[in-house]
Amino acid sequence: RSVSEASVGKQERQAKVQTVTNSFNAKSEEVLTQARKDAGAAREAKLSELAARVENEKVELQRLQSSYDQLMGAKQGILAKLQADFDAEMAALREATDREVASIQA
């Protein structure tokens, strides 16, 4: 073979290698771009799911806080009633004791 034929053959091989390399690089970039898009979409879906869960937890927390407030209000009412009943009993006992003491002294 002549030098010029060998040179042409070498250039053809280099051109084929460059074509394959360019194709590989383009395909790699395409795959990476798609992977980034998929990962971004997955992150967005996960964030949406987490945001929905946070909102549900907020609603549940508000419901629990309302129930707690109602129970505390009822507890205060019951305690006030018990205190009033106790005070009335103590007053009645004092009056009875005072009458007993007065009758003994008389």
N, CA, C and O atoms as a MOPAC input file, in Angstrom:
PM7 MOZYME 1SCF
protein

 N      0.83200 1    -1.20700 1     0.00000 1
 C      0.00000 1     0.00000 1     0.00000 1
 C      0.85800 1     1.24400 1     0.00000 1
 O      1.97400 1     1.28000 1     0.51700 1
 N      0.30300 1     2.21800 1    -0.58000 1
 C      1.07400 1     3.46200 1    -0.63900 1
 C      0.83800 1     4.26900 1     0.62900 1
 O     -0.09800 1     4.01800 1     1.38800 1
 N      1.68300 1     5.21000 1     0.82700 1
 C      1.60000 1     6.08400 1     1.99700 1
 C      0.29800 1     6.87600 1     1.96800 1
 O     -0.33500 1     7.06900 1     3.00600 1
 N     -0.10500 1     7.33600 1     0.78200 1
 C     -1.33300 1     8.13800 1     0.68900 1
 C     -2.55600 1     7.27000 1     0.97900 1
 O     -3.51600 1     7.74900 1     1.58300 1
 N     -2.54100 1     5.98300 1     0.55400 1
 C     -3.66400 1     5.09500 1     0.86300 1
 C     -3.73300 1     4.83700 1     2.36700 1
 O     -4.81400 1     4.82500 1     2.95600 1
 N     -2.56900 1     4.63100 1     2.97900 1
 C     -2.52300 1     4.39800 1     4.41300 1
 C     -3.02600 1     5.62900 1     5.15600 1
 O     -3.73200 1     5.51500 1     6.15800 1
 N     -2.66000 1     6.79300 1     4.66400 1
 C     -3.09500 1     8.04300 1     5.29500 1
 C     -4.61400 1     8.20400 1     5.18200 1
 O     -5.27400 1     8.62500 1     6.13200 1
 N     -5.16200 1     7.86400 1     4.00400 1
 C     -6.61000 1     7.95600 1     3.80200 1
 C     -7.32000 1     6.95900 1     4.72000 1
 O     -8.34100 1     7.28600 1     5.32400 1
 N     -6.77600 1     5.74000 1     4.82300 1
 C     -7.36000 1     4.72700 1     5.69800 1
 C     -7.34200 1     5.16900 1     7.15500 1
 O     -8.29900 1     4.96400 1     7.90100 1
 N     -6.22500 1     5.78200 1     7.53500 1
 C     -6.11400 1     6.26100 1     8.91400 1
 C     -7.13000 1     7.37000 1     9.18700 1
 O     -7.75100 1     7.40700 1    10.24900 1
 N     -7.28900 1     8.26100 1     8.22900 1
 C     -8.24400 1     9.36100 1     8.38200 1
 C     -9.67800 1     8.81900 1     8.45200 1
 O    -10.50200 1     9.31900 1     9.21900 1
 N     -9.96600 1     7.78400 1     7.63700 1
 C    -11.30300 1     7.18400 1     7.66200 1
 C    -11.57600 1     6.54200 1     9.03300 1
 O    -12.66700 1     6.68300 1     9.58600 1
 N    -10.57800 1     5.83900 1     9.57000 1
 C    -10.74300 1     5.22500 1    10.89200 1
 C    -10.92700 1     6.29100 1    11.96400 1
 O    -11.77800 1     6.16300 1    12.84400 1
 N    -10.13100 1     7.32700 1    11.88000 1
 C    -10.26000 1     8.41600 1    12.85000 1
 C    -11.64300 1     9.06900 1    12.75300 1
 O    -12.24300 1     9.42500 1    13.76700 1
 N    -12.14100 1     9.22200 1    11.52000 1
 C    -13.46600 1     9.81500 1    11.33500 1
 C    -14.53500 1     8.90400 1    11.93500 1
 O    -15.47300 1     9.38800 1    12.56900 1
 N    -14.40300 1     7.57700 1    11.74100 1
 C    -15.36700 1     6.63200 1    12.32100 1
 C    -15.31600 1     6.67900 1    13.84700 1
 O    -16.35200 1     6.70000 1    14.51200 1
 N    -14.09000 1     6.69500 1    14.39800 1
 C    -13.93200 1     6.76500 1    15.85400 1
 C    -14.55700 1     8.05600 1    16.38000 1
 O    -15.24400 1     8.05100 1    17.40200 1
 N    -14.31400 1     9.15700 1    15.67800 1
 C    -14.87200 1    10.44900 1    16.10700 1
 C    -16.40100 1    10.41800 1    16.04100 1
 O    -17.07100 1    10.96200 1    16.91900 1
 N    -16.95100 1     9.78700 1    15.00900 1
 C    -18.40700 1     9.68400 1    14.86500 1
 C    -18.99700 1     8.87100 1    16.01800 1
 O    -19.99600 1     9.26600 1    16.62000 1
 N    -18.36600 1     7.72600 1    16.32000 1
 C    -18.83500 1     6.88300 1    17.41800 1
 C    -18.71600 1     7.63600 1    18.75100 1
 O    -19.61700 1     7.58800 1    19.58900 1
 N    -17.58800 1     8.32800 1    18.92700 1
 C    -17.38200 1     9.09900 1    20.15700 1
 C    -18.43700 1    10.19400 1    20.29800 1
 O    -19.01300 1    10.37300 1    21.37100 1
 N    -18.68600 1    10.92200 1    19.21900 1
 C    -19.69800 1    11.98800 1    19.25500 1
 C    -21.07900 1    11.41000 1    19.55200 1
 O    -21.84500 1    11.98300 1    20.32600 1
 N    -21.38700 1    10.28400 1    18.93700 1
 C    -22.67400 1     9.64400 1    19.15900 1
 C    -22.80500 1     9.18900 1    20.61600 1
 O    -23.84600 1     9.37200 1    21.24700 1
 N    -21.74000 1     8.59800 1    21.12800 1
 C    -21.73800 1     8.15400 1    22.52400 1
 C    -21.92100 1     9.34500 1    23.47300 1
 O    -22.71800 1     9.28600 1    24.40900 1
 N    -21.18100 1    10.41700 1    23.22100 1
 C    -21.28600 1    11.60700 1    24.06200 1
 C    -22.68900 1    12.19900 1    24.01700 1
 O    -23.23100 1    12.59700 1    25.04800 1
 N    -23.27300 1    12.25500 1    22.83400 1
 C    -24.63100 1    12.80300 1    22.70300 1
 C    -25.63300 1    11.92700 1    23.44000 1
 O    -26.51100 1    12.42600 1    24.14400 1
 N    -25.49400 1    10.61000 1    23.26900 1
 C    -26.41500 1     9.68500 1    23.94200 1
 C    -26.22200 1     9.77200 1    25.45900 1
 O    -27.20100 1     9.76000 1    26.20600 1
 N    -24.98100 1     9.85900 1    25.91600 1
 C    -24.70700 1     9.98400 1    27.34700 1
 C    -25.35300 1    11.24400 1    27.90700 1
 O    -25.96200 1    11.21200 1    28.97600 1
 N    -25.22000 1    12.35100 1    27.18600 1
 C    -25.81900 1    13.61600 1    27.63300 1
 C    -27.34100 1    13.50500 1    27.65500 1
 O    -27.98900 1    14.03000 1    28.56100 1
 N    -27.90500 1    12.83300 1    26.67400 1
 C    -29.36000 1    12.62900 1    26.61900 1
 C    -29.82800 1    11.80400 1    27.82000 1
 O    -30.82600 1    12.13200 1    28.46100 1
 N    -29.09100 1    10.73000 1    28.11300 1
 C    -29.43900 1     9.87300 1    29.25700 1
 C    -29.31900 1    10.66000 1    30.55900 1
 O    -30.19800 1    10.57200 1    31.41800 1
 N    -28.24700 1    11.42500 1    30.71300 1
 C    -28.06200 1    12.22900 1    31.92300 1
 C    -29.16400 1    13.27800 1    32.06600 1
 O    -29.68300 1    13.49500 1    33.16100 1
 N    -29.51700 1    13.92300 1    30.96100 1
 C    -30.58900 1    14.93000 1    30.99700 1
 C    -31.90100 1    14.29200 1    31.42600 1
 O    -32.63000 1    14.84900 1    32.24700 1
 N    -32.20000 1    13.12000 1    30.86800 1
 C    -33.44000 1    12.43500 1    31.24100 1
 C    -33.40100 1    11.99900 1    32.71000 1
 O    -34.40000 1    12.09800 1    33.42100 1
 N    -32.24700 1    11.52300 1    33.15000 1
 C    -32.11300 1    11.11200 1    34.55700 1
 C    -32.32600 1    12.30900 1    35.48700 1
 O    -32.97300 1    12.19100 1    36.52700 1
 N    -31.77100 1    13.46900 1    35.09700 1
 C    -31.97300 1    14.67500 1    35.90900 1
 C    -33.44300 1    15.06100 1    35.95300 1
 O    -33.96700 1    15.41800 1    37.00800 1
 N    -34.11100 1    14.98900 1    34.79900 1
 C    -35.55000 1    15.30800 1    34.74500 1
 C    -36.34100 1    14.34900 1    35.63200 1
 O    -37.20600 1    14.77100 1    36.40000 1
 N    -36.03500 1    13.05500 1    35.51900 1
 C    -36.73500 1    12.05100 1    36.32500 1
 C    -36.50100 1    12.28800 1    37.81700 1
 O    -37.42900 1    12.20200 1    38.62200 1
 N    -35.26000 1    12.58400 1    38.17100 1
 C    -34.93500 1    12.83000 1    39.57800 1
 C    -35.65900 1    14.08200 1    40.07200 1
 O    -36.16800 1    14.10800 1    41.19200 1
 N    -35.70300 1    15.11300 1    39.23800 1
 C    -36.41300 1    16.33800 1    39.61200 1
 C    -37.89800 1    16.07700 1    39.80200 1
 O    -38.50500 1    16.57000 1    40.75300 1
 N    -38.48200 1    15.30100 1    38.89600 1
 C    -39.90800 1    14.97600 1    39.01300 1
 C    -40.16100 1    14.14700 1    40.26800 1
 O    -41.16100 1    14.35300 1    40.95700 1
 N    -39.27200 1    13.22300 1    40.56600 1
 C    -39.42500 1    12.39800 1    41.77500 1
 C    -39.32100 1    13.26100 1    43.02700 1
 O    -40.07100 1    13.06800 1    43.98300 1
 N    -38.38300 1    14.21900 1    43.02100 1
 C    -38.25100 1    15.13000 1    44.16700 1
 C    -39.50700 1    15.97200 1    44.33800 1
 O    -39.99400 1    16.15900 1    45.45300 1
 N    -40.02800 1    16.47800 1    43.22300 1
 C    -41.25300 1    17.28500 1    43.29200 1
 C    -42.41600 1    16.46200 1    43.82600 1
 O    -43.19600 1    16.94700 1    44.64500 1
 N    -42.53900 1    15.22300 1    43.36700 1
 C    -43.62400 1    14.35600 1    43.84500 1
 C    -43.47300 1    14.09000 1    45.34300 1
 O    -44.45300 1    14.12300 1    46.08600 1
 N    -42.25100 1    13.83000 1    45.77500 1
 C    -42.00600 1    13.57000 1    47.19800 1
 C    -42.30700 1    14.81500 1    48.03400 1
 O    -42.90100 1    14.71800 1    49.10800 1
 N    -41.89600 1    15.98200 1    47.53700 1
 C    -42.16900 1    17.22000 1    48.26100 1
 C    -43.66800 1    17.48200 1    48.34500 1
 O    -44.16400 1    17.93500 1    49.37700 1
 N    -44.38500 1    17.20000 1    47.27100 1
 C    -45.83900 1    17.37300 1    47.29400 1
 C    -46.46900 1    16.43300 1    48.31700 1
 O    -47.36300 1    16.82300 1    49.06800 1
 N    -45.99500 1    15.20100 1    48.33600 1
 C    -46.50900 1    14.21900 1    49.30300 1
 C    -46.22800 1    14.68600 1    50.73200 1
 O    -47.09800 1    14.61400 1    51.59900 1
 N    -45.01200 1    15.16200 1    50.96600 1
 C    -44.65200 1    15.63500 1    52.30500 1
 C    -45.46900 1    16.86100 1    52.69400 1
 O    -45.89000 1    16.98800 1    53.84400 1
 N    -45.69300 1    17.76200 1    51.74400 1
 C    -46.49900 1    18.95700 1    52.03800 1
 C    -47.92700 1    18.55400 1    52.40000 1
 O    -48.52200 1    19.12700 1    53.31300 1
 N    -48.47400 1    17.57800 1    51.69300 1
 C    -49.82600 1    17.10300 1    52.00800 1
 C    -49.86100 1    16.47500 1    53.39600 1
 O    -50.81000 1    16.68200 1    54.15300 1
 N    -48.83300 1    15.71200 1    53.72700 1
 C    -48.77800 1    15.09100 1    55.05600 1
 C    -48.67600 1    16.14800 1    56.15400 1
 O    -49.29900 1    16.02100 1    57.20800 1
 N    -47.88500 1    17.18900 1    55.89900 1
 C    -47.74600 1    18.27600 1    56.87500 1
 C    -49.09600 1    18.95300 1    57.08500 1
 O    -49.48100 1    19.23800 1    58.21900 1
 N    -49.81600 1    19.21100 1    55.99000 1
 C    -51.13700 1    19.83600 1    56.11400 1
 C    -52.09300 1    18.93900 1    56.90100 1
 O    -52.84700 1    19.42300 1    57.74500 1
 N    -52.06500 1    17.64900 1    56.62900 1
 C    -52.91700 1    16.71100 1    57.37300 1
 C    -52.56100 1    16.70600 1    58.85200 1
 O    -53.44100 1    16.66600 1    59.71200 1
 N    -51.27000 1    16.74700 1    59.14200 1
 C    -50.83100 1    16.77100 1    60.53800 1
 C    -51.26900 1    18.06800 1    61.22400 1
 O    -51.64600 1    18.05600 1    62.39600 1
 N    -51.21700 1    19.18600 1    60.49300 1
 C    -51.67100 1    20.45600 1    61.06100 1
 C    -53.15100 1    20.38300 1    61.42300 1
 O    -53.55600 1    20.80700 1    62.50500 1
 N    -53.95300 1    19.84000 1    60.50800 1
 C    -55.39100 1    19.71300 1    60.75600 1
 C    -55.63700 1    18.82500 1    61.97500 1
 O    -56.45900 1    19.14800 1    62.83300 1
 N    -54.92000 1    17.70800 1    62.04100 1
 C    -55.07400 1    16.79300 1    63.17300 1
 C    -54.64500 1    17.47500 1    64.47800 1
 O    -55.29800 1    17.31500 1    65.50900 1
 N    -53.56600 1    18.22200 1    64.42700 1
 C    -53.09100 1    18.93200 1    65.61500 1
 C    -54.11800 1    19.96700 1    66.07100 1
 O    -54.36100 1    20.11600 1    67.26800 1
 N    -54.71400 1    20.67500 1    65.12800 1
 C    -55.74800 1    21.65300 1    65.48800 1
 C    -56.94700 1    20.95200 1    66.12000 1
 O    -57.52900 1    21.45300 1    67.08300 1
 N    -57.31100 1    19.79800 1    65.58000 1
 C    -58.43500 1    19.04300 1    66.13400 1
 C    -58.12200 1    18.60200 1    67.56700 1
 O    -58.95600 1    18.72600 1    68.46400 1
 N    -56.91800 1    18.09100 1    67.76100 1
 C    -56.51100 1    17.65600 1    69.09300 1
 C    -56.45000 1    18.84100 1    70.06500 1
 O    -56.85000 1    18.71600 1    71.22300 1
 N    -55.95200 1    19.98200 1    69.59600 1
 C    -55.88000 1    21.16900 1    70.45100 1
 C    -57.28000 1    21.61000 1    70.85700 1
 O    -57.50500 1    21.98800 1    72.00700 1
 N    -58.21800 1    21.56200 1    69.92000 1
 C    -59.59700 1    21.93400 1    70.22000 1
 C    -60.20200 1    20.98000 1    71.25200 1
 O    -60.86100 1    21.41300 1    72.19800 1
 N    -59.97100 1    19.67600 1    71.06000 1
 C    -60.47300 1    18.69100 1    72.02500 1
 C    -59.85100 1    18.92100 1    73.40000 1
 O    -60.54300 1    18.85100 1    74.41500 1
 N    -58.56500 1    19.19200 1    73.43400 1
 C    -57.87300 1    19.45200 1    74.69500 1
 C    -58.46900 1    20.68100 1    75.38900 1
 O    -58.73000 1    20.66700 1    76.59200 1
 N    -58.67700 1    21.74700 1    74.60000 1
 C    -59.24700 1    22.97100 1    75.17300 1
 C    -60.63700 1    22.70200 1    75.74900 1
 O    -60.97800 1    23.20800 1    76.81800 1
 N    -61.43400 1    21.90800 1    75.04100 1
 C    -62.76500 1    21.56500 1    75.54700 1
 C    -62.66700 1    20.78100 1    76.85400 1
 O    -63.39700 1    21.05200 1    77.80700 1
 N    -61.76000 1    19.81100 1    76.88900 1
 C    -61.58200 1    19.02600 1    78.11600 1
 C    -61.10900 1    19.89100 1    79.27800 1
 O    -61.57500 1    19.73700 1    80.40700 1
 N    -60.19100 1    20.79200 1    78.99800 1
 C    -59.69200 1    21.67000 1    80.06600 1
 C    -60.81600 1    22.58500 1    80.55700 1
 O    -60.92000 1    22.85000 1    81.75500 1
 N    -61.64900 1    23.06400 1    79.64800 1
 C    -62.79200 1    23.88700 1    80.04800 1
 C    -63.75400 1    23.10100 1    80.92100 1
 O    -64.23700 1    23.60400 1    81.93600 1
 N    -64.02900 1    21.86300 1    80.52200 1
 C    -64.92300 1    21.00600 1    81.31100 1
 C    -64.30800 1    20.72300 1    82.67500 1
 O    -65.00900 1    20.72700 1    83.68800 1
 N    -63.01100 1    20.47800 1    82.70400 1
 C    -62.31800 1    20.21300 1    83.97000 1
 C    -62.43200 1    21.42100 1    84.90000 1
 O    -62.70600 1    21.26900 1    86.09100 1
 N    -62.22400 1    22.61100 1    84.35600 1
 C    -62.32600 1    23.82000 1    85.18100 1
 C    -63.73600 1    23.97700 1    85.73400 1
 O    -63.92100 1    24.36400 1    86.88800 1
 N    -64.73500 1    23.67000 1    84.89600 1
 C    -66.12000 1    23.74800 1    85.35100 1
 C    -66.40300 1    22.76300 1    86.47600 1
 O    -67.04900 1    23.10200 1    87.46800 1
 N    -65.91600 1    21.55200 1    86.30900 1
 C    -66.11700 1    20.51700 1    87.34000 1
 C    -65.40500 1    20.90300 1    88.63400 1
 O    -65.95900 1    20.76400 1    89.72400 1
 N    -64.15900 1    21.39200 1    88.49900 1
 C    -63.41300 1    21.80900 1    89.69300 1
 C    -64.11600 1    22.97000 1    90.40600 1
 O    -64.17200 1    23.00400 1    91.63500 1
 N    -64.64100 1    23.90200 1    89.64500 1
 C    -65.34900 1    25.02900 1    90.26000 1
 C    -66.60000 1    24.53700 1    90.99700 1
 O    -66.90300 1    25.00600 1    92.09400 1
 N    -67.31800 1    23.59500 1    90.39000 1
 C    -68.52600 1    23.04000 1    91.02100 1
 C    -68.14300 1    22.28900 1    92.30200 1
 O    -68.79200 1    22.45700 1    93.33400 1
 N    -67.10600 1    21.47300 1    92.24000 1
 C    -66.65500 1    20.74700 1    93.43900 1
 C    -66.22900 1    21.71000 1    94.54200 1
 O    -66.54300 1    21.50700 1    95.71500 1
 N    -65.50800 1    22.76500 1    94.14800 1
 C    -65.07400 1    23.75400 1    95.15200 1
 C    -66.28600 1    24.43600 1    95.78400 1
 O    -66.31500 1    24.64000 1    96.99800 1
 N    -67.28100 1    24.78900 1    94.97900 1
 C    -68.48900 1    25.43700 1    95.51100 1
 C    -69.23100 1    24.48200 1    96.43800 1
 O    -69.68600 1    24.89000 1    97.50700 1
 N    -69.36000 1    23.20400 1    96.03900 1
 C    -70.01400 1    22.21600 1    96.89800 1
 C    -69.24800 1    22.05100 1    98.21600 1
 O    -69.84900 1    21.98600 1    99.28800 1
 N    -67.93100 1    21.98400 1    98.12300 1
 C    -67.09800 1    21.83900 1    99.32200 1
 C    -67.27600 1    23.04300 1   100.24100 1
 O    -67.46400 1    22.89400 1   101.44800 1
 N    -67.21400 1    24.24200 1    99.65400 1
 C    -67.38100 1    25.45600 1   100.46300 1
 C    -68.74300 1    25.48300 1   101.15400 1
 O    -68.84000 1    25.88100 1   102.31500 1
 N    -69.80000 1    25.06100 1   100.44600 1
 C    -71.14500 1    25.03000 1   101.04000 1
 C    -71.20200 1    24.02000 1   102.18400 1
 O    -71.78900 1    24.29600 1   103.23000 1
 N    -70.58700 1    22.84300 1   101.98600 1
 C    -70.54500 1    21.83100 1   103.05600 1
 C    -69.80000 1    22.35200 1   104.26200 1
 O    -70.24300 1    22.17000 1   105.39600 1
 N    -68.66500 1    23.00300 1   104.02800 1
 C    -67.86600 1    23.53600 1   105.13700 1
 C    -68.65600 1    24.60200 1   105.88600 1
 O    -68.63200 1    24.64700 1   107.11600 1
 N    -69.35200 1    25.45600 1   105.15300 1
 C    -70.15900 1    26.50300 1   105.80600 1
 C    -71.26100 1    25.86200 1   106.64400 1
 O    -71.51600 1    26.29600 1   107.76700 1
 N    -71.91400 1    24.83400 1   106.10800 1
 C    -72.97600 1    24.14100 1   106.85400 1
 C    -72.39500 1    23.48500 1   108.10700 1
 O    -73.00000 1    23.54300 1   109.17800 1
 N    -71.21200 1    22.85700 1   107.97000 1
 C    -70.57400 1    22.24000 1   109.13300 1
 C    -70.19500 1    23.28400 1   110.17800 1
 O    -70.35700 1    23.03900 1   111.37300 1
 N    -69.69400 1    24.44400 1   109.75400 1
 C    -69.34300 1    25.51600 1   110.69000 1
 C    -70.58000 1    25.99200 1   111.45000 1
 O    -70.55800 1    26.18100 1   112.66600 1
 N    -71.66200 1    26.18000 1   110.68300 1
 C    -72.90300 1    26.61800 1   111.33000 1
 C    -73.37700 1    25.58800 1   112.35800 1
 O    -73.76900 1    25.93900 1   113.47100 1
 N    -73.33500 1    24.32400 1   111.97000 1
 C    -73.76800 1    23.26500 1   112.89400 1
 C    -72.86400 1    23.22300 1   114.11800 1
 O    -73.33400 1    23.08400 1   115.24800 1
 N    -71.54400 1    23.34600 1   113.87600 1
 C    -70.59700 1    23.33800 1   114.98700 1
 C    -70.82400 1    24.54500 1   115.88900 1
 O    -70.79800 1    24.41500 1   117.11300 1
 N    -71.04300 1    25.70800 1   115.30300 1
 C    -71.30500 1    26.91300 1   116.09500 1
 C    -72.56600 1    26.75200 1   116.92400 1
 O    -72.59400 1    27.18000 1   118.07800 1
 N    -73.61400 1    26.14400 1   116.36900 1
 C    -74.87000 1    25.91300 1   117.12900 1
 C    -74.61900 1    24.95300 1   118.27600 1
 O    -75.11800 1    25.16100 1   119.38200 1
 N    -73.84300 1    23.89300 1   118.02000 1
 C    -73.52600 1    22.92200 1   119.08900 1
 C    -72.77500 1    23.61800 1   120.22100 1
 O    -73.10100 1    23.46500 1   121.39800 1
 N    -71.75300 1    24.39300 1   119.82300 1
 C    -70.95000 1    25.08000 1   120.84300 1
 C    -71.84200 1    26.03400 1   121.63800 1
 O    -71.73400 1    26.10500 1   122.86200 1
 N    -72.72900 1    26.77300 1   120.94700 1
 C    -73.61900 1    27.73200 1   121.62100 1
 C    -74.57800 1    27.02300 1   122.56900 1
 O    -74.86000 1    27.52300 1   123.65800 1
 N    -75.08200 1    25.85500 1   122.15800 1
 C    -76.01900 1    25.13100 1   123.02000 1
 C    -75.30100 1    24.55600 1   124.22700 1
 O    -75.88300 1    24.48100 1   125.30900 1
 N    -74.02800 1    24.14200 1   124.06300 1
 C    -73.25800 1    23.61800 1   125.19900 1
 C    -72.96400 1    24.72900 1   126.17300 1
 O    -73.03100 1    24.53300 1   127.38700 1
 N    -72.63500 1    25.91400 1   125.64100 1
 C    -72.28900 1    27.03800 1   126.49600 1
 C    -73.51100 1    27.60200 1   127.20900 1
 O    -73.38300 1    28.21300 1   128.27000 1
 N    -74.66800 1    27.40600 1   126.64800 1
 C    -75.86500 1    28.00700 1   127.21800 1
 C    -76.37900 1    27.32200 1   128.46800 1
 O    -77.38600 1    27.74600 1   129.03500 1

